[in-house]
Structures are given as structure tokens and as C-alpha cells.
């Protein structure tokens, strides 16, 4: 019942920008197999549980798959469970990680421990609609400054849920068209196709509805039509050394509203050692309207931010026609 299904490397071949099926731009694996350069790719999936003011997050990654001697070479997962639990599983055998190049479909299986132990794996299939996995606590050393020891998962976590995509990046219903354009758009436009500024960033689903369960140390949490969101990064320069990020698509007074505000220092590939600071705010309204405050394109936005080390964020942006401000804060001690 917990075996992982194979990933079809040819799945979804074609230009996502012109695909009326709702397939999201850059959802696939960007690795150029056999090309020896530093490279990473990471996928982020979140389900919000409004009734308990909680959430779960699944974060998958791969580093330097074509650099056998790289110290950071590996692939794995981080699972943030309801109630604040955390599990990290890593393997240096990156060939155990597979993903389709033009489709949101990925899988990783871990080496089996003792005979009779259940298989450890995680997988995303059907264009990001199906999520399944089972991971046990391994010998990874967790940094207590990142996650408190008393919050770590003690034995295992497993999950099985489906997602109904509602809104992709760019507004409109996923799988359809708004006007004469599909909603499969790149967050950074055509620059996402060039290794000029890295890492790249893509919202793969601004809003969806998830149904299923996650079980941690024997405690199962079930959910139905819970707000879901996903995004990703990839590139050769590594994850930003400084960044901020706010995202919410669970507003009780406005179901379907999705707001993302993020910023980071990214590398300029043609100028080694040079980094630039960029930020953006993107707003998807429930009626399908879309307001991108991004620093590229014909209506590039001016974005500014005031961010504390932890606990308070204010981001503002303006174009020639619109302006927006996003503020977030947490209670002391959180």
C-alpha cells in the first residue's frame, strides 16, 4: 500500500507557456544531466488547516547531482508537521531522486534499513495533484538553533492527500483560459529561461484545495478542502544567503485570496561574486484578477521592505497604476 509509483521522464513534454491544460511553467526538473556545474532545485508544498490555525509543509530538494565530489551533493526532504513537528531525511545517493522535466512529478526512495522495515519514500504525481510519503527518523543531526529538539518527530511521519488546483500563477482557473491567454506563466517572465539571475523562483500553484491526512508518531490529522499552495526555486548559485518570505491563501473573510511577498539577494551569473537584492508582491483575487508587483516587464514595480531579524515584516510595492502594502507579525515567543 506504500510503494511509490514510477516517474515517467517524458511526462508533460512540451512548452508549458502555451499549454492550455493548466500545466505550470517551470514545474519540471531543470537538471541538465551530465553537465558538471553547481546546481540545486527545491519544491515547497503547504497545506493550511484553518480550523486549528495550523499547517503542514513538505520541502523536497536536490543539490549538485552532476558533481560527484561536491560536499553538499545530496537529495532529501523536510517535513513540517501539524503542531510544529519537524523531520529531515537526506541521502547522498542523488540517483534515488527522479523527476520529470516538464511536469510536476517527482519521487525519491531511501535505502531500506533492517529487513521487514516499511519502505521510506516521498512522491508527487499527476501534475502536483497527488502527494504521498513515509519517512522515519534517521541519523541526520538537526541543528537545535533551527528547530528545537522537543519539537522533532520521534519515530515517523506519513501522508496521503490529493490537491484540487484552483488558481495557478497569473490568475484564472487552472486547466482553463482567462480571455485568450492561459494562466501558465513564469513568475519572472522570459528571464526564467536564462541562467542570468539565479536562483530562479516560480509559484506553481497560488491556491488549491487539499483533502487527505498526515500521521506523525501515530497521531493522524485529517483535512478536507484545506487551502494549499506550492512554489519552487532552482539554479546554480545556491539558495540566497539572505531572504524573507510571507504567504497566505487562507483568509476567512475572503476565501480564495492568495498573497505572496518575498525578497532575496540573488547571484548574477555573468558577474561572479556579484549579488543583487530583488523583491516582489503578487496578489491573486478570488474572481481571477491578478496583480503582479514584480521588478521585471513593461510595468516593473518599485518594491521596498522593512524586515526585522524575526517577527515583523512590512513590504510595499507600486506600479504606475496600483500600489500594495503587506504587513505580517508574530506573537513574542513564537
C-alpha positions in Angstrom: 0.0 0.0 0.0 3.0 2.3 0.4 5.0 1.5 -2.7 6.0 4.5 -4.8 4.9 4.7 -8.4 7.5 5.4 -11.1 8.1 8.8 -12.7 7.7 9.0 -16.4 10.7 11.1 -17.7 8.8 12.0 -20.8 5.6 13.2 -19.0 4.3 16.5 -20.0 6.8 17.2 -22.8 6.1 20.5 -24.5 6.0 24.2 -23.9 4.3 24.9 -20.6 3.8 28.5 -21.5 1.5 27.6 -24.4 -0.2 24.6 -22.7 -4.0 25.1 -22.2 -4.1 22.1 -19.8 -3.1 24.3 -17.0 0.4 22.8 -16.7 2.5 25.4 -14.8 5.7 26.9 -16.3 8.9 25.6 -14.8 7.2 22.9 -12.7 9.5 20.2 -14.0 13.1 19.3 -13.2 15.7 21.7 -14.6 18.7 19.4 -14.2 20.9 19.0 -17.4 22.1 15.5 -16.8 25.8 15.1 -17.3 26.5 18.8 -17.2 29.0 19.3 -14.4 28.0 22.6 -12.7 26.8 23.5 -9.2 23.0 23.2 -9.2 20.1 22.9 -6.9 16.4 22.6 -7.1 13.8 22.7 -4.4 10.0 22.3 -4.2 7.7 23.6 -1.5 4.2 22.5 -0.8 2.0 23.7 2.1 -1.5 22.8 3.4 -3.1 25.3 5.8 -5.5 23.9 8.5 -7.7 27.0 9.3 -9.9 25.4 12.0 -6.9 24.6 14.2 -4.8 27.6 13.0 -2.1 25.1 11.9 -0.4 23.8 8.8 1.9 21.2 7.3 4.7 21.8 4.8 6.7 19.4 2.5 10.0 20.6 1.2 12.0 18.5 -1.3 15.5 19.2 -2.6 18.4 18.0 -4.7 21.9 19.5 -4.7 24.8 19.1 -7.2 23.6 15.8 -8.9 26.3 16.1 -11.5 29.2 16.9 -9.2 30.2 13.6 -7.5 32.9 15.3 -5.3 30.7 18.1 -4.1 30.4 18.2 -0.3 26.7 19.4 -0.5 25.7 16.7 -3.0 22.5 15.0 -1.9 18.7 14.9 -2.1 16.1 14.6 0.5 13.1 16.1 2.3 12.0 18.3 5.2 8.6 17.7 6.7 7.0 20.3 9.0 4.0 18.6 10.6 0.9 20.0 12.4 1.8 21.0 15.9 5.3 22.2 15.0 6.9 18.8 14.4 9.9 18.5 12.1 11.7 15.7 10.3 14.7 15.9 7.9 15.8 13.0 5.8 18.9 13.2 3.5 20.8 10.8 1.2 24.0 11.4 -0.8 22.7 8.9 -3.4 21.1 11.5 -5.6 20.2 8.9 -8.3 17.5 7.8 -5.9 15.7 11.1 -6.7 13.9 11.2 -10.0 11.7 13.9 -11.5 10.0 14.6 -14.9 11.5 17.6 -16.9 8.2 19.2 -17.9 5.7 18.1 -15.3 5.3 18.4 -11.6 6.1 14.8 -10.9 8.9 13.6 -8.6 9.9 10.7 -6.4 12.6 9.5 -4.0 13.1 6.1 -2.4 15.5 5.7 0.5 17.6 2.6 1.2 15.8 0.0 3.2 17.0 -0.4 6.8 16.5 -3.7 8.5 14.7 -6.5 6.7 11.0 -6.0 7.1 11.1 -2.3 7.7 8.5 -0.3 5.7 9.7 1.5 2.6 10.7 5.1 3.0 9.8 7.4 0.1 8.1 10.5 -1.0 6.4 11.3 -4.2 4.4 13.9 -6.1 2.4 12.8 -9.1 -0.4 13.7 -11.5 0.9 17.2 -12.1 1.1 18.0 -8.4 -2.3 16.7 -7.5 -1.2 13.5 -5.6 1.1 13.6 -2.6 2.2 10.5 -0.7 5.2 9.6 1.5 6.5 7.8 4.6 9.7 8.8 6.3 11.3 7.5 9.5 13.7 9.3 11.9 17.3 8.7 10.6 20.7 9.6 11.8 20.7 13.2 10.5 22.0 15.7 13.0 19.4 18.5 13.5 20.6 22.0 14.5 18.7 23.0 17.6 19.0 26.7 16.7 16.9 25.9 13.6 14.4 23.6 15.2 14.0 22.8 19.0 14.8 19.2 19.9 11.5 18.8 21.8 9.6 19.5 18.5 11.4 16.9 16.4 9.4 13.9 15.1 10.2 10.9 17.3 9.5 7.9 15.1 8.0 8.5 11.7 5.6 10.6 9.6 3.5 9.6 6.7 1.0 11.3 4.5 -1.5 10.8 1.7 -3.6 13.6 0.2 -4.8 15.0 -3.1 -4.9 18.6 -4.3 -7.5 20.2 -6.5 -5.7 23.1 -8.2 -7.8 26.2 -8.3 -5.5 29.1 -9.3 -2.1 28.9 -10.9 0.4 31.7 -11.3 -1.3 34.5 -13.2 -4.9 34.3 -12.2 -7.8 32.4 -13.7 -8.8 28.8 -13.1 -6.1 26.2 -13.5 -6.8 24.0 -16.5 -8.6 26.7 -18.4 -8.1 30.1 -20.0 -8.9 33.6 -19.0 -9.6 35.6 -22.1 -7.2 34.5 -24.8 -4.3 33.5 -22.5 -3.7 30.5 -20.3 -2.7 31.1 -16.7 0.5 29.1 -17.1 3.0 32.0 -16.7 6.6 32.4 -15.5 7.0 34.5 -12.3 10.0 36.3 -13.8 8.9 36.1 -17.5 11.4 35.1 -20.1 14.3 35.7 -17.8 13.3 32.5 -16.0 14.6 30.6 -19.1 18.1 32.1 -19.0 20.8 31.4 -16.4 21.4 35.2 -15.8 20.0 35.8 -12.4 19.9 32.8 -10.0 18.3 31.2 -8.2 15.0 31.3 -10.2 11.7 31.4 -8.5 8.3 30.1 -9.6 4.9 30.0 -7.9 3.5 26.7 -9.2 0.0 27.0 -7.6 -1.3 30.1 -5.9 -4.4 28.4 -4.5 -5.7 24.8 -4.3 -7.8 22.6 -2.1 -6.3 19.6 -0.3 -8.0 16.5 1.1 -6.4 13.7 2.9 -4.3 13.1 6.0 -0.9 13.3 7.7 0.1 11.0 10.5 3.0 11.8 12.9 4.2 9.5 15.7 0.8 7.6 15.4 -1.3 10.8 15.6 -3.4 11.3 12.4 -4.7 14.7 11.3 -7.4 14.6 8.5 -8.5 17.5 6.4 -10.9 18.3 3.6 -10.7 21.1 1.1 -7.9 22.8 3.1 -6.1 25.7 1.4 -3.0 24.6 -0.4 -0.1 26.4 -2.0 3.2 25.5 -3.8 6.3 27.1 -5.3 9.9 26.3 -6.1 13.5 27.6 -6.7 16.3 26.3 -8.9 19.7 27.4 -10.2 23.4 27.2 -10.0 24.2 29.9 -7.4 22.6 28.2 -4.4 19.9 29.3 -2.1 20.1 33.1 -1.2 22.2 33.9 1.9 19.5 36.5 2.9 15.8 36.3 2.2 12.3 37.0 3.5 9.0 35.4 2.6 5.4 35.9 3.5 2.5 33.9 2.0 -1.2 33.4 2.9 -4.1 31.9 0.9 -6.4 31.3 3.9 -8.3 34.5 4.6 -11.6 33.7 6.5 -13.2 36.9 5.2 -12.0 36.4 1.6 -11.8 32.7 0.6 -9.6 32.2 -2.5 -7.4 35.3 -2.0 -3.7 34.5 -2.3 -0.9 36.9 -1.4 2.8 36.3 -1.7 5.6 38.7 -0.7 9.2 37.7 -1.0 12.7 39.1 -1.4 16.3 37.9 -1.5 19.8 38.6 -2.7 20.4 36.6 -5.8 23.5 35.9 -7.9 24.4 37.5 -11.2 25.8 34.6 -13.2 27.7 36.7 -15.7 29.3 38.7 -12.9 30.7 36.1 -10.5 30.6 37.2 -6.8 28.1 39.9 -7.6 24.6 39.7 -5.9 21.6 41.9 -6.2 18.6 42.4 -4.0 15.2 41.8 -5.5 11.6 41.5 -4.1 8.1 41.1 -5.4 4.5 41.0 -4.2 1.9 39.0 -6.2 -1.8 39.1 -5.4 -4.4 36.7 -6.8 -8.0 37.7 -6.2 -10.9 35.2 -5.8 -12.5 36.5 -9.0 -9.4 35.6 -11.1 -7.9 39.1 -11.2 -4.1 39.1 -10.9 -1.9 41.9 -9.7 1.9 41.2 -10.1 4.2 43.7 -8.4 7.4 42.3 -9.8 10.7 44.0 -10.8 10.5 42.9 -14.5 8.4 43.5 -17.5 6.8 46.6 -19.1 5.2 47.6 -15.8 8.1 46.8 -13.5 7.2 47.6 -9.9 9.2 49.5 -7.3 9.4 47.4 -4.2 10.7 48.3 -0.7 10.7 46.4 2.5 11.4 46.7 6.2 12.2 43.4 7.8 13.3 42.6 11.4 15.5 39.6 12.0 12.4 37.7 13.2 8.9 38.6 13.9 7.8 41.6 11.8 7.7 42.2 8.1 6.4 45.2 6.0 6.6 45.1 2.2 5.3 47.8 -0.1 5.2 48.0 -3.9 3.8 50.2 -6.6 3.4 50.3 -10.4 2.1 53.2 -12.5 -1.5 52.1 -11.8 -1.6 50.2 -8.4 0.1 50.0 -5.1 0.0 47.5 -2.3 1.3 47.0 1.3 1.7 43.7 3.1 2.4 43.5 6.8 2.9 40.5 9.0 3.9 39.8 12.6 4.0 37.0 15.1 3.4 36.9 18.8 6.5 37.1 21.1 7.8 33.6 21.8 6.5 32.0 18.6 
